[in-house]
Amino acid sequence: MQPYGDRTRQHGVVAYEIGPDWIEVEFTSGWIYRFSYNMPGQLRVDRMKQLAASGKGLSTFISKHVKNRYDGKRRGEEPLDQLNP
């Protein structure tokens, strides 16, 4: 996982990891959510990848445009609890 944004500022997002057709986002709650081309779709995931790399706007984008359309979630090193296997 890559640290997200400026560590001196408060974000809802702590870290992220990018794959070819997905992004995993770790929130301050400790939950890690996977978003993929399957859910919520390629356009949103590609935008999330851009925002993650820039270090700003990712949490806001998720809360406004993605909400709870995610592929799976887990805590820390737990296996992914897939919603859409």
Buried (B, 14 or more C-beta within 10 A) or exposed (E): EEEBBEEEEEBBBBBBBBEEEBBBBBBEEEBBBBBBBBBBEEEBBEBBBEBBEEBBBBBEBBEEEBEEEBBBBBEEEEEBEEBEE
